[in-house]
């Protein structure tokens, strides 16, 4: 049976027995405040590091900024209606810290909080579960001026902010993510500097990573004390890291990158310790003197769930003489202490971000977290792909993106079949938006955004996803 409003765009769901997900599986889509809201100077909002960064020449492609973005701040009710039309069970959004607590300290800004109250009410009114991320990379600029995440005090400021949001929204929001992808905040923001605040110092990146996790732990303690029923988690971006060959030097390169990309966060948060090989690899960069007694106990405060963002796999090899340094997250400055490791391109299909498409890596990642770290419920809090889209006759047929989602949902289902307690999946992203250093040049949305008119057009992948949600599954292949 097809819904006449949302006919499936392709035939995949119309054949064969279905691959059904567990009852109550939380189907959602995700966004982040700076990427969609716009209204950068309205309602008492003050600048965050992303405002400063995007307004600094040469930082973002074509000088794009989040000043207007998708204008979601003004179009929120119709955006929520669109989510309801797609049948989303949940919507993962982030709160702009500098909108609700201008300058990052002091009292709440009622007008800023009110925007999120209205958003949450609108979602609940449409039967959509709100999933709130407290920090998706937009540190208030004055906190950066005071030292940013490499400074310990920022962790305490974050916990205060978390408390203020919990006081305002804790009665109606059940699901909370403290941090989105602390690896990116720490290593892209303070290591390579390709993200805000654009600093480049390996020791600062490592300190930032620690203080982000400390802020996470303190926030969990504050939220737990005031909202005992809340479902609390963190979102980490994980990558399987594979050696290019089984030569010992390549295997060791993979170990090092796995330590920096994955275990740097998983071990402290879920085991209460830093991996010994990681601290040894980093000995030329830092002596970890910034870690104080008791920090790791705070960082490993028990959670209710773990959020995982999955996009691709890292394939790495030992250094070779004369290799050209690569850009973005492959840049050596993202990998303090392991700058000489090479990222290998396998020649498999890639997205418009040049990220290799590797759906089995999602199964592998979910199984690893479950097998090696925790029995907690897991959620894929982001998964998606950028492709070059075009509007033809008022439609956007994004077959590549649809195939990416399809393959990754099959991989997620495989993990569930293998016993992983995966409870939900959030597509990145609900709509095209400001893709950080790439500005508006990369489109990840299931919904097309025309940045001139702010018109929204659900792409084929959105209509297909609506059907997946309605059926709670996919056709078997
Ligand atoms: C993730 C971010 C998200 C978006 C996607 C493509 O790293 O969390 O904001 O940029 O990548």
Boltz pocket constraint, residues with backbone or C-beta under 6 A from the ligand:
constraints:
  - pocket:
      binder: B
      contacts: [[A, 32], [A, 35], [A, 180], [A, 181], [A, 184], [A, 237], [A, 309], [A, 382], [A, 428], [A, 434], [A, 435], [A, 436], [A, 444]]
      max_distance: 6.0
